[in-house]
Amino acid sequence: MFAEFVEKGWAARNPRPARGLAFGAGGFVGDHELFSPEEMDADPTYGYLRGQGMGWCAGKIAAPPSGDMLVFSWERRFVDGPFDRATLGALNAIGGHLARAALIAARLGLARAWPPRRCAVRAGARLQSRDTPEARPN
């Protein structure tokens, strides 16, 4: 789905990164923290995502000292509703590790080694299947 999202130009029109930067959160946030329900209903990007069965996102923008900008985005099926605080907390617990891993991968050129779709699916599957004490909120 991600490759199609980029190929069809939706990534360039996606309002989430700009809104996330303006919001200035240090960790993962959900769509409902960045947009009103009316804004999401009226936005063509959300229309596209919902047409694909998706439509809820947990995202984080990281700006490490290297000057790079990293955007992490987990999509959720629309029927499952927005990400809750517990899930956002679990993502925040691993956010620093994700940022470091992404920087290392980019520096080593590994970003081209795996198709983005496969990487996103693998990461999402691991996150969804993780039910350990470390992943649970206090």
Backbone as CSV, one residue per row, in Angstrom:
resi,resn,N_x,N_y,N_z,CA_x,CA_y,CA_z,C_x,C_y,C_z
1,MET,0.816,-1.191,0.000,0.000,0.000,0.000,0.866,1.264,0.000
2,PHE,1.979,1.248,0.742,2.812,2.437,0.825,3.382,2.815,-0.531
3,ALA,3.863,1.820,-1.270,4.432,2.112,-2.589,3.385,2.768,-3.488
4,GLU,2.168,2.268,-3.463,1.080,2.850,-4.260,0.756,4.272,-3.788
5,PHE,0.770,4.481,-2.476,0.515,5.798,-1.887,1.509,6.823,-2.435
6,VAL,2.764,6.415,-2.536,3.808,7.301,-3.064,3.662,7.456,-4.571
7,GLU,3.504,6.338,-5.277,3.430,6.370,-6.739,2.271,7.214,-7.251
8,LYS,1.163,7.209,-6.549,-0.014,7.958,-6.989,0.005,9.417,-6.522
9,GLY,1.085,9.826,-5.868,1.226,11.222,-5.474,0.579,11.610,-4.162
10,TRP,0.035,10.630,-3.445,-0.625,10.961,-2.178,0.356,11.386,-1.105
11,ALA,1.551,10.847,-1.121,2.545,11.216,-0.110,2.865,12.707,-0.190
12,ALA,2.948,13.247,-1.399,3.250,14.669,-1.577,2.107,15.560,-1.101
13,ARG,0.881,15.043,-1.122,-0.292,15.826,-0.701,-0.708,15.554,0.734
14,ASN,-0.049,14.611,1.370,-0.418,14.196,2.717,-0.238,15.357,3.713
15,PRO,-1.294,15.770,4.402,-1.170,16.898,5.331,-0.564,16.530,6.682
16,ARG,-0.388,15.260,6.944,0.066,14.840,8.272,1.455,15.338,8.650
17,PRO,2.477,15.196,7.785,3.804,15.655,8.209,3.857,17.140,8.575
18,ALA,3.261,17.992,7.755,3.281,19.432,8.060,2.534,19.722,9.360
19,ARG,1.408,19.075,9.547,0.641,19.293,10.781,1.404,18.752,11.982
20,GLY,2.064,17.619,11.806,2.865,17.059,12.890,4.015,17.963,13.285
21,LEU,4.675,18.555,12.289,5.758,19.504,12.587,5.224,20.710,13.347
22,ALA,4.096,21.232,12.897,3.506,22.406,13.554,3.053,22.075,14.978
23,PHE,2.583,20.856,15.170,2.105,20.428,16.486,3.262,20.342,17.472
24,GLY,4.416,19.878,16.985,5.617,19.872,17.804,5.693,18.827,18.890
25,ALA,4.986,17.735,18.757,5.040,16.688,19.775,6.400,16.006,19.759
26,GLY,6.856,15.591,20.908,8.122,14.883,20.992,7.992,13.400,20.722
27,GLY,6.775,12.889,20.752,6.579,11.451,20.561,5.522,11.172,19.517
28,PHE,5.019,9.954,19.549,3.978,9.553,18.612,2.653,10.207,18.971
29,VAL,1.934,10.638,17.952,0.598,11.210,18.117,-0.340,10.542,17.118
30,GLY,-1.620,10.605,17.423,-2.628,10.056,16.527,-3.284,11.164,15.720
31,ASP,-3.960,10.742,14.650,-4.658,11.703,13.785,-5.592,12.613,14.569
32,HIS,-6.324,12.017,15.503,-7.328,12.772,16.247,-6.714,13.857,17.128
33,GLU,-5.388,13.817,17.327,-4.706,14.876,18.062,-4.283,16.019,17.136
34,LEU,-4.201,15.738,15.848,-3.740,16.731,14.885,-4.862,17.363,14.073
35,PHE,-5.945,16.608,13.854,-7.037,17.047,12.983,-8.381,16.850,13.670
36,SER,-9.302,17.725,13.359,-10.677,17.529,13.836,-11.331,16.464,12.953
37,PRO,-12.406,15.842,13.421,-13.114,14.871,12.573,-13.565,15.496,11.249
38,GLU,-13.960,16.757,11.291,-14.408,17.438,10.076,-13.260,17.623,9.085
39,GLU,-12.075,17.955,9.590,-10.915,18.104,8.706,-10.569,16.779,8.037
40,MET,-10.593,15.701,8.816,-10.281,14.394,8.236,-11.329,13.997,7.201
41,ASP,-12.598,14.246,7.494,-13.669,13.891,6.553,-13.549,14.663,5.240
42,ALA,-13.048,15.894,5.301,-12.965,16.744,4.107,-11.654,16.582,3.336
43,ASP,-10.642,15.968,3.936,-9.330,15.892,3.297,-9.269,14.741,2.287
44,PRO,-8.823,15.014,1.051,-8.736,13.960,0.027,-7.792,12.812,0.397
45,THR,-6.724,13.113,1.135,-5.794,12.049,1.521,-6.489,11.047,2.427
46,TYR,-7.247,11.540,3.383,-8.002,10.639,4.256,-9.056,9.882,3.447
47,GLY,-9.638,10.532,2.454,-10.593,9.851,1.581,-9.942,8.684,0.857
48,TYR,-8.741,8.912,0.341,-8.005,7.839,-0.330,-7.715,6.704,0.645
49,LEU,-7.150,7.053,1.813,-6.783,6.025,2.788,-8.006,5.225,3.241
50,ARG,-9.092,5.902,3.493,-10.311,5.201,3.914,-10.846,4.310,2.802
51,GLY,-10.671,4.732,1.567,-11.061,3.900,0.432,-10.233,2.625,0.341
52,GLN,-9.054,2.647,0.927,-8.176,1.473,0.982,-8.392,0.663,2.255
53,GLY,-9.366,1.097,3.070,-9.637,0.404,4.327,-8.819,0.922,5.495
54,MET,-7.953,1.896,5.246,-7.087,2.458,6.294,-7.704,3.783,6.763
55,GLY,-6.928,4.591,7.451,-7.430,5.907,7.801,-7.079,6.391,9.185
56,TRP,-6.394,5.571,9.976,-5.910,6.038,11.274,-4.400,5.863,11.296
57,CYS,-3.731,6.826,11.858,-2.280,6.832,11.853,-1.740,7.168,13.240
58,ALA,-0.628,6.547,13.567,0.195,6.969,14.699,1.506,7.401,14.072
59,GLY,1.895,8.631,14.314,3.092,9.135,13.658,4.009,9.902,14.582
60,LYS,5.244,9.983,14.165,6.268,10.722,14.917,7.235,11.321,13.912
61,ILE,7.631,12.546,14.164,8.665,13.186,13.366,9.857,13.407,14.282
62,ALA,11.002,12.908,13.847,12.220,13.053,14.636,13.234,13.841,13.822
63,ALA,13.893,14.768,14.491,14.935,15.573,13.848,16.219,15.386,14.648
64,PRO,16.990,14.337,14.332,18.230,14.089,15.067,19.274,15.164,14.790
65,PRO,20.314,15.244,15.623,21.354,16.262,15.459,22.048,16.223,14.097
66,SER,21.957,15.108,13.377,22.611,14.986,12.073,22.004,15.903,11.021
67,GLY,20.825,16.464,11.330,20.137,17.313,10.364,19.131,16.567,9.518
68,ASP,19.078,15.248,9.646,18.094,14.453,8.927,16.712,14.682,9.531
69,MET,15.692,14.368,8.761,14.329,14.375,9.291,13.753,12.986,9.064
70,LEU,13.262,12.394,10.132,12.691,11.055,10.060,11.203,11.131,10.343
71,VAL,10.415,10.486,9.507,8.969,10.436,9.710,8.582,8.974,9.849
72,PHE,7.980,8.639,10.975,7.485,7.291,11.225,5.967,7.342,11.219
73,SER,5.377,6.391,10.533,3.923,6.382,10.407,3.414,4.940,10.420
74,TRP,2.533,4.656,11.353,1.868,3.355,11.393,0.410,3.570,11.033
75,GLU,-0.046,2.816,10.059,-1.445,2.918,9.628,-2.271,1.838,10.302
76,ARG,-3.505,2.179,10.547,-4.442,1.232,11.147,-5.712,1.224,10.315
77,ARG,-6.339,0.055,10.253,-7.613,-0.044,9.531,-8.623,0.922,10.143
78,PHE,-9.404,1.540,9.279,-10.377,2.528,9.740,-11.390,1.914,10.707
79,VAL,-11.805,0.685,10.446,-12.809,0.041,11.306,-12.295,-0.215,12.714
80,ASP,-10.971,-0.201,12.913,-10.399,-0.437,14.240,-10.328,0.815,15.107
81,GLY,-10.637,1.969,14.539,-10.638,3.214,15.301,-9.238,3.770,15.523
82,PRO,-9.176,4.961,16.109,-7.879,5.625,16.300,-6.989,4.892,17.302
83,PHE,-5.704,5.169,17.220,-4.747,4.602,18.163,-5.038,5.152,19.554
84,ASP,-5.020,4.286,20.549,-5.274,4.730,21.922,-3.959,5.127,22.599
85,ARG,-4.067,5.716,23.769,-2.889,6.206,24.496,-1.922,5.072,24.820
86,ALA,-2.441,3.889,25.143,-1.568,2.765,25.488,-0.698,2.372,24.295
87,THR,-1.274,2.328,23.116,-0.508,1.965,21.926,0.497,3.058,21.583
88,LEU,0.078,4.316,21.689,1.012,5.423,21.444,2.157,5.370,22.446
89,GLY,1.856,5.019,23.689,2.900,4.873,24.704,3.881,3.764,24.369
90,ALA,3.358,2.639,23.855,4.238,1.532,23.454,5.140,1.961,22.300
91,LEU,4.594,2.706,21.357,5.416,3.210,20.249,6.466,4.189,20.769
92,ASN,6.092,5.040,21.712,7.054,5.988,22.274,8.199,5.271,22.983
93,ALA,7.895,4.111,23.575,8.933,3.350,24.276,10.024,2.864,23.329
94,ILE,9.680,2.654,22.054,10.674,2.176,21.093,11.079,3.257,20.084
95,GLY,10.522,4.456,20.213,10.770,5.530,19.242,12.233,5.880,19.054
96,GLY,12.989,5.970,20.138,14.412,6.284,20.033,15.180,5.200,19.294
97,HIS,14.826,3.955,19.554,15.469,2.831,18.871,15.153,2.858,17.376
98,LEU,13.891,3.175,17.044,13.503,3.272,15.631,14.307,4.354,14.924
99,ALA,14.450,5.500,15.570,15.181,6.617,14.961,16.639,6.243,14.721
100,ARG,17.270,5.634,15.709,18.670,5.239,15.538,18.817,4.192,14.439
101,ALA,17.913,3.215,14.418,17.974,2.174,13.383,17.776,2.774,11.995
102,ALA,16.855,3.714,11.871,16.605,4.341,10.565,17.821,5.129,10.099
103,LEU,18.466,5.842,11.008,19.666,6.596,10.627,20.795,5.669,10.187
104,ILE,20.978,4.582,10.909,22.028,3.630,10.532,21.717,3.027,9.164
105,ALA,20.464,2.633,8.960,20.071,2.042,7.674,20.291,3.030,6.530
106,ALA,19.920,4.279,6.754,20.100,5.289,5.707,21.583,5.498,5.402
107,ARG,22.380,5.539,6.433,23.819,5.757,6.234,24.473,4.580,5.505
108,LEU,23.970,3.391,5.736,24.550,2.208,5.104,23.906,1.882,3.763
109,GLY,22.889,2.638,3.387,22.225,2.391,2.121,21.251,1.232,2.149
110,LEU,20.868,0.788,3.322,19.959,-0.347,3.424,18.523,0.017,3.092
111,ALA,18.241,1.293,3.013,16.877,1.699,2.676,16.482,1.153,1.307
112,ARG,17.461,0.956,0.423,17.172,0.421,-0.909,17.154,-1.100,-0.928
113,ALA,17.613,-1.733,0.137,17.721,-3.186,0.152,16.368,-3.873,0.296
114,TRP,15.427,-3.245,0.983,14.110,-3.842,1.190,13.066,-2.914,0.617
115,PRO,12.079,-3.443,-0.087,10.981,-2.581,-0.555,10.260,-1.960,0.649
116,PRO,9.859,-0.685,0.563,9.203,-0.028,1.694,7.988,-0.798,2.200
117,ARG,7.230,-1.381,1.277,6.027,-2.094,1.691,6.391,-3.252,2.611
118,ARG,7.416,-4.018,2.244,7.803,-5.172,3.038,8.307,-4.720,4.413
119,CYS,9.087,-3.649,4.453,9.591,-3.142,5.732,8.449,-2.718,6.632
120,ALA,7.495,-1.988,6.073,6.364,-1.513,6.879,5.548,-2.672,7.393
121,VAL,5.317,-3.678,6.563,4.537,-4.829,6.992,5.265,-5.583,8.087
122,ARG,6.570,-5.796,7.903,7.331,-6.506,8.929,7.313,-5.754,10.253
123,ALA,7.576,-4.456,10.208,7.597,-3.669,11.442,6.226,-3.658,12.097
124,GLY,5.186,-3.491,11.308,3.838,-3.471,11.857,3.451,-4.800,12.455
125,ALA,3.821,-5.893,11.816,3.495,-7.224,12.327,4.200,-7.462,13.658
126,ARG,5.444,-7.040,13.735,6.170,-7.217,14.990,5.555,-6.380,16.099
127,LEU,5.158,-5.165,15.776,4.562,-4.296,16.779,3.226,-4.872,17.244
128,GLN,2.396,-5.308,16.301,1.079,-5.842,16.638,1.201,-7.090,17.494
129,SER,2.230,-7.923,17.256,2.334,-9.191,17.956,3.066,-9.050,19.292
130,ARG,3.573,-7.897,19.569,4.352,-7.713,20.784,3.435,-7.464,21.967
131,ASP,3.412,-8.403,22.885,2.634,-8.258,24.103,3.531,-8.676,25.261
132,THR,4.433,-7.788,25.618,5.379,-8.057,26.689,5.200,-7.007,27.762
133,PRO,5.693,-7.257,28.955,5.574,-6.237,30.005,6.161,-4.894,29.607
134,GLU,7.255,-4.912,28.802,7.866,-3.651,28.385,6.943,-2.836,27.477
135,ALA,6.093,-3.526,26.724,5.219,-2.843,25.773,3.941,-2.335,26.423
136,ARG,3.664,-2.807,27.604,2.428,-2.405,28.276,2.637,-1.099,29.033
137,PRO,1.622,-0.212,29.019,1.765,1.048,29.762,1.731,0.790,31.257
138,ASN,2.333,1.690,32.022,2.324,1.564,33.483,0.980,1.909,34.058
